[in-house]
Amino acid sequence: MISLHSPDTIGLLAGALTTVALLPQLVKTWRSQSAEDVSIGMFLLFNAGVVLWGVYGWEIHALPVILTNIVTFILAAAILTLKLIYDRRSRMNAEETARSEQASTFEIDNRVASEVSTVEVRRSP
């Protein structure tokens, strides 16, 4: 069993602070239902690094490194998942808006063409 002597206590505190630092981003992303400003590349690299830190912690039997990186991975993966979900939803909404605008433009063009035809028929001798 690993004892919590001074270096382990410092490691747990450092890991806890680093892990908790992700909570404001997760809460903001969840509440705003938007992840536009979240970099997918950064979170992919970050998660890869966290996994490697976890493996490293396992190899050297460092409980603070293992525990904090498991929690960090879960939080970072949650942010990454929300990023993917909200970006997909945003793209789908943009496509629907574009289709709707295109349909509206088509309807206006048809009405104008119909009115022009009516005017031309009235002018015909």
Secondary structure, DSSP 8 states (H G I E B T S, - for coil): -----HHHHHHHHHHHHHHHTTHHHHHHHHHHT--TTS-HHHHHHHHHHHHHHHHHHHHTT-HHHHHHHHHHHHHHHHHHHHHHHHHHHHHHHHHHHHHHHHHHHHHHHHHHHHHHHHHHHHH--
